[in-house]
Structure formats: C-alpha cells, structure tokens
Amino acid sequence: MQDRAPMSIQLFHRLISYLRHMKQLPPTQETVSSTTIATALGINDVQVRKDLALVSDKGRPKIGYALKDLIVDTERFLWTDSCRDAFIVGAGNLGKALVSYKNFAQYGIKIVAAFDCNPSLIGTKIGDVQVVDSKKLANLCERMNIHIGVITVPAEAAQETCDELVKGGVRAIWNFAPVNLQAPDHVVVRNEDMAASLAMLARMLDESLMKYGM
C-alpha cells in the first residue's frame, strides 16, 4: 500500500471529510464502517468503500474498521500525522482569526509566528504566537526552514510579501489577498477569494429561491 502516493484533489477533500467525521464520533465508539460514513456525509457508499481501501487494509466484513486505527491510517495517508510549521503575514483581523484557529494542528499545520509592519502590533502576541517585524520575514523563513506561508496583507502589499516568502525558501503559499500573485513554478499558491465566494453564495441563494418559490 502506497501511503505517500500522489492523490487527486477530489480524493484529498473526501478523505479530509471522512477524517473530520470520525474525529467527531463519540470517544466510546470502537468501530466505523464505510456505510455509516457514507450515510452521515451523504456520499455514495461504493465511493467511500473504495477510498478507505486505499487508506487501510484492516477492514472486516460486517464490522468495518477499528475507529482509532482508521483515524491513524487516514492521517498517515494524508500526511497529517506529522506537523509542518507555517508563518502568517498580516496580523490584522483576518490574520488574528487564522492564528487563533485551533484546528490547523489536526491537519498537520502549526502557525509558529505572525508578521506585520505596524509598530503597534510588533512585539505583541496573538495567543502564544509572537508578532514579528515583517523586515525579518525572509531571514527567519530561511533560518527556521519554513516552507508554508499565509498571506493576509492588503492587496498592494501581497506581491512584495510573496517575494519575501519565496526569498526565504517557502514552497507553498495560502493567499487571502485579492490579487493574483506571481511566483516561481516550484512554489504552490492557493488563492482564497472570500468576496467571490460570498457573491457566489448569494447567486446560489437567488437561484434556490427562484427554483423552490420560497
């Protein structure tokens, strides 16, 4: 079984949803099956069974999987069994919210420092995460071997921030600024356009109201 083999984005998202569901089950529950997961998440049972077969070969007919073992195997398959440190740049409202979010660690990510250019924020803390001067970003990325950066700065500062992260050796960037970043081919960039997502939600709401006449 190739635990570390490449996987499609669709498979990754399905496995993340399975893992989230399993972690929310009562601690007294000992087993879980593809059928119960499929029913809970509204996914085709055959698909869930195929996905879990990639993750673990410990399933038993009519019983399913030992819950704790399947969680461990799923985390290992998704590479979330080990934690990667990340920096976040922009300690405003969104940056503070992301730093304060406790569930990143469940998926193998730990934000270890935040950066900002605002003198009133530098030296303060968000929980137990220190806010550092943005001038030190590239240097600390390199010294601490940081490969993941999160950008929550205004649009006009996003490209410069991206350049500094790349300069420091970052290989993956999660971008919340409303701008298309220019990054080398070896750097993975994931853009989150929250305004567009909200506009799409409003459009879907309008279509739903028209369809069901509510």
Backbone as CSV, one residue per row, in Angstrom:
resi,resn,N_x,N_y,N_z,CA_x,CA_y,CA_z,C_x,C_y,C_z
1,MET,0.845,-1.187,0.000,0.000,0.000,0.000,0.880,1.237,0.000
2,GLN,0.670,2.186,-0.968,1.499,3.354,-1.102,0.906,4.521,-0.303
3,ASP,1.310,4.620,0.972,0.749,5.650,1.835,1.046,7.062,1.344
4,ARG,2.201,7.254,0.696,2.630,8.592,0.341,2.494,8.864,-1.151
5,ALA,1.691,8.081,-1.828,1.496,8.284,-3.259,0.694,9.555,-3.517
6,PRO,0.938,10.201,-4.676,0.140,11.393,-5.025,-1.342,11.038,-5.096
7,MET,-2.200,12.022,-4.807,-3.636,11.785,-4.870,-4.322,12.974,-5.514
8,SER,-5.514,12.740,-6.031,-6.275,13.817,-6.654,-6.812,14.758,-5.584
9,ILE,-7.142,15.981,-5.988,-7.725,16.945,-5.063,-9.068,16.436,-4.548
10,GLN,-9.830,15.790,-5.438,-11.147,15.279,-5.037,-11.015,14.212,-3.947
11,LEU,-10.050,13.291,-4.122,-9.833,12.261,-3.110,-9.376,12.889,-1.808
12,PHE,-8.483,13.860,-1.882,-8.000,14.528,-0.682,-9.154,15.144,0.097
13,HIS,-10.036,15.860,-0.595,-11.165,16.507,0.084,-12.110,15.478,0.704
14,ARG,-12.336,14.363,-0.001,-13.214,13.330,0.564,-12.597,12.739,1.827
15,LEU,-11.311,12.435,1.784,-10.664,11.836,2.947,-10.633,12.800,4.131
16,ILE,-10.439,14.079,3.847,-10.488,15.078,4.921,-11.867,15.082,5.579
17,SER,-12.921,14.985,4.755,-14.279,14.972,5.324,-14.512,13.702,6.132
18,TYR,-13.986,12.559,5.686,-14.109,11.325,6.466,-13.393,11.488,7.807
19,LEU,-12.182,12.034,7.751,-11.381,12.195,8.965,-12.073,13.128,9.949
20,ARG,-12.617,14.227,9.455,-13.324,15.176,10.332,-14.516,14.485,11.001
21,HIS,-15.254,13.694,10.206,-16.412,12.985,10.747,-15.987,11.981,11.817
22,MET,-14.936,11.236,11.547,-14.502,10.219,12.500,-14.042,10.836,13.810
23,LYS,-13.404,11.982,13.744,-12.915,12.631,14.950,-14.048,13.230,15.783
24,GLN,-15.213,13.393,15.157,-16.368,13.938,15.872,-17.231,12.843,16.488
25,LEU,-16.912,11.593,16.216,-17.690,10.495,16.778,-17.412,10.358,18.269
26,PRO,-18.354,9.787,19.023,-18.171,9.634,20.477,-16.908,8.838,20.791
27,PRO,-16.164,9.223,21.808,-14.921,8.511,22.152,-15.151,7.065,22.566
28,THR,-16.386,6.739,22.914,-16.694,5.362,23.310,-16.936,4.454,22.102
29,GLN,-17.096,5.038,20.910,-17.353,4.227,19.719,-16.070,3.538,19.284
30,GLU,-16.140,2.244,19.041,-14.941,1.465,18.747,-14.751,1.187,17.267
31,THR,-15.846,1.096,16.495,-15.726,0.761,15.078,-16.498,1.750,14.222
32,VAL,-16.159,1.759,12.946,-16.861,2.592,11.969,-16.808,1.877,10.629
33,SER,-17.824,2.052,9.816,-17.875,1.366,8.518,-18.029,2.387,7.398
34,SER,-17.740,1.942,6.183,-17.907,2.819,5.023,-19.371,3.211,4.863
35,THR,-20.284,2.315,5.221,-21.713,2.601,5.094,-22.153,3.711,6.040
36,THR,-21.698,3.658,7.291,-22.098,4.687,8.246,-21.498,6.045,7.887
37,ILE,-20.268,6.036,7.375,-19.643,7.291,6.946,-20.397,7.860,5.754
38,ALA,-20.707,6.997,4.796,-21.422,7.435,3.596,-22.781,8.022,3.948
39,THR,-23.493,7.373,4.858,-24.812,7.854,5.268,-24.711,9.206,5.963
40,ALA,-23.743,9.345,6.846,-23.591,10.582,7.609,-23.226,11.765,6.720
41,LEU,-22.430,11.513,5.669,-21.939,12.598,4.821,-22.704,12.743,3.510
42,GLY,-23.660,11.835,3.262,-24.435,11.904,2.030,-23.607,11.597,0.799
43,ILE,-22.676,10.637,0.929,-21.800,10.241,-0.174,-22.110,8.803,-0.555
44,ASN,-21.884,8.468,-1.807,-22.126,7.114,-2.292,-21.296,6.104,-1.514
45,ASP,-21.937,5.049,-1.042,-21.272,4.038,-0.221,-20.124,3.370,-0.960
46,VAL,-20.304,3.105,-2.242,-19.252,2.451,-3.027,-18.008,3.328,-3.079
47,GLN,-18.204,4.634,-3.247,-17.075,5.557,-3.305,-16.308,5.561,-1.994
48,VAL,-17.039,5.616,-0.885,-16.382,5.622,0.424,-15.606,4.334,0.633
49,ARG,-16.206,3.209,0.242,-15.527,1.922,0.411,-14.239,1.857,-0.403
50,LYS,-14.264,2.370,-1.630,-13.060,2.392,-2.466,-11.987,3.293,-1.868
51,ASP,-12.413,4.447,-1.368,-11.452,5.385,-0.776,-10.776,4.782,0.452
52,LEU,-11.562,4.166,1.324,-10.995,3.604,2.543,-10.085,2.417,2.246
53,ALA,-10.350,1.719,1.142,-9.488,0.601,0.760,-8.080,1.087,0.395
54,LEU,-7.983,2.334,-0.076,-6.677,2.919,-0.372,-5.916,3.261,0.903
55,VAL,-6.678,3.567,1.940,-6.100,4.043,3.190,-5.684,2.900,4.096
56,SER,-6.510,1.866,4.171,-6.272,0.800,5.139,-6.759,-0.540,4.604
57,ASP,-6.058,-1.595,4.965,-6.481,-2.949,4.598,-6.960,-3.721,5.830
58,LYS,-7.357,-2.981,6.874,-7.738,-3.603,8.143,-9.243,-3.738,8.335
59,GLY,-10.022,-3.406,7.306,-11.467,-3.512,7.431,-11.928,-4.956,7.503
60,ARG,-13.011,-5.209,8.249,-13.552,-6.560,8.405,-15.013,-6.569,7.960
61,PRO,-15.414,-7.567,7.157,-16.798,-7.650,6.678,-17.800,-7.604,7.824
62,LYS,-18.875,-6.806,7.631,-19.976,-6.654,8.577,-19.575,-5.971,9.892
63,ILE,-18.296,-5.630,10.029,-17.838,-4.961,11.251,-17.280,-3.581,10.927
64,GLY,-16.492,-3.508,9.879,-15.886,-2.244,9.495,-14.463,-2.141,9.987
65,TYR,-14.094,-0.956,10.424,-12.727,-0.674,10.858,-12.711,-0.298,12.327
66,ALA,-11.626,-0.623,12.991,-11.409,-0.080,14.329,-11.228,1.431,14.165
67,LEU,-12.048,2.217,14.849,-12.092,3.657,14.640,-10.735,4.319,14.852
68,LYS,-10.079,4.037,15.956,-8.791,4.677,16.250,-7.753,4.323,15.192
69,ASP,-7.740,3.057,14.756,-6.764,2.639,13.743,-7.023,3.331,12.405
70,LEU,-8.289,3.482,12.051,-8.615,4.105,10.767,-8.259,5.595,10.791
71,ILE,-8.449,6.241,11.920,-8.042,7.646,12.034,-6.539,7.778,11.834
72,VAL,-5.781,6.916,12.479,-4.316,6.947,12.350,-3.895,6.688,10.906
73,ASP,-4.499,5.677,10.272,-4.146,5.337,8.894,-4.521,6.464,7.926
74,THR,-5.662,7.114,8.174,-6.086,8.213,7.307,-5.156,9.406,7.451
75,GLU,-4.776,9.729,8.680,-3.836,10.830,8.906,-2.500,10.551,8.238
76,ARG,-2.050,9.315,8.311,-0.778,8.958,7.681,-0.877,9.066,6.161
77,PHE,-1.991,8.619,5.614,-2.194,8.678,4.165,-2.249,10.124,3.672
78,LEU,-2.841,11.004,4.494,-2.974,12.411,4.127,-1.743,13.245,4.499
79,TRP,-0.765,12.599,5.154,0.449,13.287,5.610,0.166,14.243,6.758
80,THR,-0.943,14.086,7.461,-1.239,14.973,8.583,-0.791,14.372,9.911
81,ASP,-0.062,13.250,9.855,0.432,12.637,11.075,1.703,13.327,11.569
82,SER,2.286,14.188,10.731,3.424,14.997,11.159,3.064,16.462,10.936
83,CYS,3.628,17.341,11.752,3.226,18.743,11.725,4.262,19.604,11.001
84,ARG,3.780,20.502,10.131,4.642,21.461,9.446,4.404,22.848,10.024
85,ASP,5.495,23.551,10.291,5.390,24.913,10.792,5.084,25.880,9.650
86,ALA,4.343,26.940,9.969,3.969,27.939,8.970,4.067,29.332,9.572
87,PHE,4.325,30.330,8.711,4.290,31.738,9.089,3.053,32.378,8.473
88,ILE,2.474,33.346,9.172,1.381,34.131,8.625,1.821,35.589,8.564
89,VAL,1.561,36.246,7.449,1.987,37.632,7.267,0.745,38.513,7.168
90,GLY,0.611,39.405,8.145,-0.576,40.249,8.259,-1.296,39.906,9.538
91,ALA,-1.113,40.743,10.565,-1.688,40.445,11.879,-2.916,41.295,12.156
92,GLY,-3.668,41.619,11.094,-4.929,42.331,11.259,-6.031,41.387,11.694
93,ASN,-7.274,41.766,11.455,-8.408,40.967,11.937,-8.408,39.546,11.377
94,LEU,-8.197,39.406,10.056,-8.203,38.073,9.455,-7.015,37.263,9.929
95,GLY,-5.848,37.896,9.955,-4.659,37.189,10.423,-4.823,36.694,11.839
96,LYS,-5.368,37.534,12.714,-5.585,37.141,14.105,-6.562,35.967,14.193
97,ALA,-7.602,36.005,13.375,-8.588,34.922,13.400,-7.954,33.597,12.985
98,LEU,-7.111,33.629,11.955,-6.467,32.400,11.481,-5.462,31.877,12.502
99,VAL,-4.690,32.783,13.093,-3.735,32.356,14.114,-4.460,31.720,15.292
100,SER,-5.636,32.254,15.633,-6.389,31.773,16.792,-7.134,30.471,16.521
101,TYR,-7.239,30.078,15.248,-7.977,28.864,14.898,-7.185,27.637,15.353
102,LYS,-7.771,26.831,16.190,-7.044,25.744,16.846,-6.981,24.450,16.045
103,ASN,-7.797,24.332,14.994,-7.901,23.037,14.320,-6.862,22.801,13.236
104,PHE,-6.017,23.797,12.919,-4.987,23.566,11.903,-4.080,22.401,12.291
105,ALA,-3.796,22.291,13.588,-2.887,21.237,14.050,-3.422,19.847,13.738
106,GLN,-4.748,19.710,13.683,-5.336,18.406,13.351,-5.001,17.976,11.932
107,TYR,-4.633,18.934,11.094,-4.334,18.633,9.696,-2.871,18.883,9.357
108,GLY,-2.030,18.869,10.390,-0.600,18.892,10.155,0.021,20.257,9.957
109,ILE,-0.658,21.341,10.383,-0.137,22.688,10.223,-0.093,23.389,11.582
110,LYS,1.014,24.070,11.862,1.136,24.858,13.082,1.688,26.233,12.738
111,ILE,0.913,27.278,13.007,1.383,28.640,12.774,2.255,29.033,13.956
112,VAL,3.539,29.266,13.687,4.503,29.484,14.768,4.883,30.953,14.935
113,ALA,4.560,31.792,13.946,4.852,33.224,14.083,3.977,34.008,13.120
114,ALA,3.670,35.245,13.535,2.938,36.167,12.670,3.832,37.383,12.414
115,PHE,3.626,38.014,11.255,4.468,39.150,10.877,3.591,40.334,10.485
116,ASP,4.077,41.533,10.810,3.365,42.742,10.442,4.358,43.905,10.425
117,CYS,3.983,44.967,9.678,4.836,46.155,9.624,4.331,47.261,10.539
118,ASN,3.205,47.026,11.194,2.614,48.022,12.079,3.358,48.028,13.418
119,PRO,4.021,49.150,13.774,4.798,49.202,15.026,3.965,48.884,16.264
120,SER,2.657,49.191,16.218,1.813,48.942,17.393,1.516,47.454,17.587
121,LEU,1.743,46.648,16.552,1.492,45.202,16.644,2.764,44.408,16.891
122,ILE,3.887,44.923,16.390,5.156,44.212,16.528,5.509,44.051,18.010
123,GLY,5.815,42.824,18.398,6.161,42.532,19.786,4.990,42.073,20.628
124,THR,3.767,42.219,20.093,2.597,41.721,20.813,2.417,40.226,20.523
125,LYS,1.416,39.636,21.143,1.141,38.225,20.922,-0.317,37.995,20.562
126,ILE,-0.545,37.001,19.719,-1.890,36.504,19.430,-1.960,35.122,20.065
127,GLY,-2.570,35.035,21.225,-2.458,33.797,21.988,-1.012,33.634,22.421
128,ASP,-0.384,32.539,21.999,1.032,32.337,22.303,1.920,32.537,21.081
129,VAL,1.377,33.150,20.014,2.134,33.382,18.785,2.627,34.828,18.742
130,GLN,3.924,34.991,18.611,4.539,36.315,18.609,4.340,37.012,17.270
131,VAL,4.089,38.340,17.309,4.041,39.151,16.101,5.412,39.783,15.896
132,VAL,6.020,39.515,14.736,7.401,39.907,14.443,7.402,40.946,13.321
133,ASP,8.424,41.760,13.283,8.591,42.769,12.239,8.724,42.091,10.873
134,SER,7.942,42.538,9.891,7.950,41.938,8.554,9.321,42.009,7.895
135,LYS,10.165,42.928,8.331,11.509,43.039,7.764,12.338,41.781,8.008
136,LYS,11.957,41.016,8.995,12.711,39.808,9.347,12.157,38.552,8.681
137,LEU,11.134,38.713,7.814,10.406,37.569,7.280,11.296,36.587,6.530
138,ALA,11.977,37.052,5.481,12.780,36.149,4.646,13.867,35.469,5.461
139,ASN,14.534,36.242,6.328,15.621,35.696,7.125,15.151,34.593,8.055
140,LEU,14.014,34.823,8.725,13.512,33.817,9.655,12.950,32.598,8.927
141,CYS,12.356,32.801,7.753,11.904,31.656,6.948,13.066,30.719,6.670
142,GLU,14.176,31.307,6.269,15.356,30.506,5.932,15.950,29.849,7.166
143,ARG,16.090,30.615,8.244,16.714,30.085,9.457,15.886,28.979,10.097
144,MET,14.548,29.109,10.033,13.676,28.135,10.682,13.154,27.075,9.718
145,ASN,13.625,27.130,8.471,13.252,26.136,7.462,11.735,26.063,7.273
146,ILE,11.111,27.235,7.140,9.662,27.329,6.962,9.322,27.172,5.488
147,HIS,8.385,26.293,5.186,8.003,26.027,3.794,6.582,26.464,3.457
148,ILE,5.829,26.908,4.464,4.441,27.330,4.234,4.247,28.752,4.740
149,GLY,3.680,29.607,3.873,3.381,30.972,4.266,1.930,31.308,3.989
150,VAL,1.314,32.077,4.887,-0.070,32.506,4.741,-0.072,34.030,4.612
151,ILE,-0.693,34.540,3.554,-0.711,35.978,3.297,-2.091,36.550,3.603
152,THR,-2.146,37.489,4.548,-3.400,38.171,4.885,-3.192,39.687,4.905
153,VAL,-2.286,40.158,4.063,-1.995,41.594,3.980,-2.899,42.233,2.920
154,PRO,-2.987,43.572,2.866,-3.743,44.235,1.801,-3.179,43.898,0.426
155,ALA,-4.009,44.054,-0.607,-3.634,43.670,-1.968,-2.337,44.321,-2.421
156,GLU,-2.151,45.599,-2.079,-0.986,46.325,-2.567,0.324,45.823,-1.972
157,ALA,0.256,45.078,-0.871,1.470,44.553,-0.243,1.661,43.063,-0.488
158,ALA,0.718,42.431,-1.182,0.730,40.976,-1.308,1.897,40.459,-2.144
159,GLN,2.182,41.087,-3.292,3.250,40.577,-4.144,4.615,40.710,-3.485
160,GLU,4.840,41.836,-2.823,6.108,42.003,-2.099,6.242,40.951,-1.001
161,THR,5.140,40.684,-0.319,5.150,39.654,0.720,5.451,38.291,0.130
162,CYS,4.822,37.998,-0.994,5.077,36.725,-1.690,6.550,36.604,-2.054
163,ASP,7.127,37.678,-2.579,8.546,37.667,-2.970,9.450,37.383,-1.781
164,GLU,9.131,37.981,-0.634,9.935,37.764,0.565,9.820,36.319,1.060
165,LEU,8.621,35.751,0.994,8.441,34.354,1.390,9.239,33.427,0.487
166,VAL,9.180,33.683,-0.813,9.939,32.862,-1.766,11.435,33.020,-1.529
167,LYS,11.856,34.242,-1.267,13.270,34.514,-0.980,13.744,33.702,0.220
168,GLY,12.851,33.511,1.198,13.204,32.770,2.399,13.098,31.262,2.253
169,GLY,12.663,30.798,1.085,12.601,29.356,0.847,11.238,28.727,0.983
170,VAL,10.199,29.546,1.152,8.839,28.997,1.260,8.435,28.355,-0.069
171,ARG,7.783,27.201,0.023,7.407,26.457,-1.180,5.902,26.390,-1.398
172,ALA,5.111,26.851,-0.420,3.655,26.823,-0.542,3.079,28.063,0.117
173,ILE,2.156,28.739,-0.596,1.581,29.985,-0.106,0.064,29.912,-0.154
174,TRP,-0.550,30.254,0.971,-2.014,30.347,1.061,-2.343,31.836,1.054
175,ASN,-2.927,32.325,-0.020,-3.105,33.750,-0.237,-4.552,34.192,-0.053
176,PHE,-4.776,35.114,0.895,-6.101,35.676,1.119,-6.240,37.082,0.530
177,ALA,-5.164,37.621,-0.008,-5.238,38.956,-0.605,-5.920,38.860,-1.972
178,PRO,-6.765,39.834,-2.325,-7.496,39.782,-3.601,-6.629,40.208,-4.781
179,VAL,-5.601,39.418,-5.060,-4.674,39.729,-6.154,-4.045,38.426,-6.625
180,ASN,-3.735,38.349,-7.912,-3.053,37.186,-8.470,-1.551,37.341,-8.268
181,LEU,-0.955,36.427,-7.548,0.463,36.510,-7.235,1.318,35.890,-8.336
182,GLN,2.484,36.472,-8.550,3.473,35.919,-9.459,4.513,35.176,-8.631
183,ALA,4.588,33.858,-8.822,5.518,33.050,-8.047,6.205,32.045,-8.971
184,PRO,7.420,31.604,-8.628,8.114,30.598,-9.443,7.298,29.312,-9.548
185,ASP,7.590,28.540,-10.580,6.838,27.311,-10.824,6.932,26.321,-9.667
186,HIS,8.026,26.355,-8.920,8.200,25.371,-7.845,7.441,25.759,-6.579
187,VAL,6.798,26.922,-6.582,6.036,27.377,-5.414,4.543,27.176,-5.673
188,VAL,3.885,26.461,-4.779,2.452,26.209,-4.892,1.694,27.376,-4.258
189,VAL,0.745,27.951,-5.013,-0.055,29.066,-4.493,-1.527,28.676,-4.491
190,ARG,-2.155,28.828,-3.339,-3.592,28.584,-3.204,-4.268,29.911,-2.880
191,ASN,-5.154,30.372,-3.757,-5.836,31.640,-3.564,-7.216,31.428,-2.952
192,GLU,-7.542,32.236,-1.945,-8.868,32.225,-1.330,-9.519,33.584,-1.573
193,ASP,-10.492,33.643,-2.462,-11.189,34.900,-2.745,-12.516,34.883,-1.995
194,MET,-12.531,35.438,-0.797,-13.714,35.359,0.059,-14.870,36.177,-0.496
195,ALA,-14.551,37.324,-1.132,-15.610,38.156,-1.706,-16.315,37.414,-2.833
196,ALA,-15.536,36.745,-3.680,-16.123,35.984,-4.778,-16.947,34.812,-4.254
197,SER,-16.471,34.172,-3.196,-17.213,33.056,-2.613,-18.551,33.520,-2.047
198,LEU,-18.546,34.686,-1.388,-19.783,35.212,-0.833,-20.749,35.618,-1.942
199,ALA,-20.214,36.202,-3.014,-21.056,36.577,-4.152,-21.668,35.338,-4.803
200,MET,-20.879,34.273,-4.902,-21.391,33.022,-5.463,-22.487,32.446,-4.570
201,LEU,-22.305,32.527,-3.258,-23.324,32.042,-2.329,-24.623,32.815,-2.505
202,ALA,-24.516,34.136,-2.660,-25.711,34.955,-2.869,-26.405,34.572,-4.168
203,ARG,-25.616,34.301,-5.220,-26.194,33.896,-6.507,-26.912,32.552,-6.369
204,MET,-26.300,31.620,-5.672,-26.920,30.313,-5.463,-28.199,30.442,-4.656
205,LEU,-28.204,31.370,-3.691,-29.419,31.620,-2.910,-30.535,32.122,-3.812
206,ASP,-30.224,33.074,-4.692,-31.230,33.603,-5.615,-31.807,32.493,-6.492
207,GLU,-30.936,31.632,-7.008,-31.389,30.533,-7.866,-32.264,29.556,-7.097
208,SER,-31.893,29.297,-5.829,-32.683,28.392,-4.999,-34.069,28.973,-4.720
209,LEU,-34.114,30.259,-4.427,-35.404,30.910,-4.161,-36.297,30.883,-5.386
210,MET,-35.697,31.081,-6.564,-36.470,31.038,-7.804,-36.976,29.633,-8.097
211,LYS,-36.130,28.639,-7.819,-36.473,27.253,-8.123,-37.583,26.736,-7.222
212,TYR,-37.489,27.050,-5.920,-38.428,26.477,-4.964,-39.525,27.463,-4.559
213,GLY,-39.475,28.687,-5.091,-40.524,29.666,-4.852,-40.709,30.045,-3.415
214,MET,-39.639,30.154,-2.686,-39.719,30.459,-1.246,-39.455,31.951,-1.042
